[in-house]
Amino acid sequence: MRSALDPALFAAAFLGLATACHASSEATSEAAAPGKATAAEATSEEAQERANVLYALGISLARNLEPFSLTPEELSHVVRGLEDGIAGREPAVDIRAYGGKLRQLAETRLRASAEAERKASAAFVVEAASRDGAETTESGLVYRSIEEGSGPSPTASDQVRVHYHGTLRDGTVFDSSVERGEPVTFPLGRVIPCWTEALQKMHVGGKAEIVCPAEIAYGDRGAPPHIKPGAALRFEVELLDIVQEP
């Protein structure tokens, strides 16, 4: 399984590296005019910024490698391959012969990761279902009303306007219109099944906590890089309005 890295990020990172080398060769210790940073200080700030860009490149590479769930020892072989590739050295193996094996490795590791996450998420869903006021539907959705609304309820064919705050089972926020400070509008029939079901139980003006097992969220595919395969999700959702289409 292969995830393509954004070429723009590669370009920006390596352009930054080249510029950093050029700037370093021209650096001088002459003092700048009063009130302005010295050339050495400016160079230091530029070097730090470029280091940050390259660090971001490393994080992006790590996210592309996430499906492989590499151990430290396995990572050392990946680093050796990166070093040989960047240095232009002759590869130690014929890469064309290993494309299928790479996909097979990623798929195997992905299945194992999803199974582990499913087990942990199952306990999370059971705990959520045990809370006062929570109800579990036939699909596995755990629904708990926080504030009852007084308006109408949407149907699956409606567009709704909502505020929401989404977290993983460990409390990590992965998406939140509340934090962005702007509600979202979308067709209720085009979101994960958990949302389609839960919002039809709500009334405009209401707020609810919903916990979605993986089966009615993103399943075994997950939503990389934030949502693991097999992950259960928790949302606080406020139904602001049912939007009439033009």
Secondary structure, 3 states (H helix, E strand, C coil): CCCCCCHHHHHHHHHHHHHHHHHHHHCCCCCCCCCCCCHHHHHHHHHHHHHHHHHHHHHHHHHHHHHHCCCHHHHHHHHHHHHHHHHCCCCCCCHHHHHHHHHHHHHHHHHHHHHHHHHHHHHHHHHHHCCCCEEECCCCCEEEEEECCCCCCCCCCCEEEEEEEEECCCCCEEEEHHHHCCCEEEEHHHCCHHHHHHHCCCCCCCEEEEEECHHHCCCCCCECCCECCCCCEEEEEEEEEEECCC
